[in-house]
Amino acid sequence: MSKEIIWSPLSESDIESILDYLQENWDEKVVQEFLELTSSLLEKISINPRLFPVIYKNEKIRKCVLTKHNTLYYRDRKDSIDVLRIFDNRQDPKKLTF
């Protein structure tokens, strides 16, 4: 059984920024490919939340590399998956907050 996906305010802001950037600098095909990839991986995560490694054990945060530029961070809850961030890997890692 798949779990509900819940987007945090930070993750919603992240994906909006990514999509804005893609729309301004690339064509619609690239935007659609990114959306399809993200959707596909979230569907897999909702079915099998342990698919990707835990990187912060105390907070139980897992890491899924979406593209070479973007990483999705999430937490597995009893009834849901919390999408915490979609982080641009080109940024300073010290800027990553949850």
Protein Blocks (a to p, Z undefined) as FASTA:
>chain_A
ZZdddddfklmmmmmmmmmmmmmmmcfklmmmmmmmmmmmmmmmmmmmmlpccfblmnop
acddfblmbccdddddfkbccdfbdcdfkbcfklpcZZ
